[in-house]
Amino acid sequence: MDAGQLCREEVFTDSQVGTIRRLVPVTLQGEDDPSRAAQYVGSTQILTPAGALPLNFEIPAGSLAEAVAGFGDAARLAVDQTMEELREMQRQAASQIVVPKSGMNPGGLGGMGGGKIRMP
């Protein structure tokens, strides 16, 4: 562990929409470290056809009150970024579709082609 990056974690929730974690910097002795700013991290989930998708995102704030006020905007930004990442993953998956090499028989086996049954 990096002794210079220790934090105490405090969790706040409204038991409906999500949670806010406040990461309070501390010294190696466990005392608050005023030389570093606290960080606020929001957590919620969105419902998708595939089920619940958890979201974690930073909330730019200097206090818990600011974090609560900024929760919605930070969550919307996280949803937008997540949706864009999903669209990019879909584009990448679609571009990996295997295309037969030129000159290959579209019928597959035996060089007969066309998928038609031939009688002798």
PyMOL commands that set and color helices and strands:
alter all, ss='L'
color gray80, all
select helices_A, chain A and resi 3-5+64-94+109-111
alter helices_A, ss='H'
color red, helices_A
select strands_A, chain A and resi 7-13+19-25+39-48+51-59
alter strands_A, ss='S'
color yellow, strands_A
deselect
rebuild
show_as cartoon
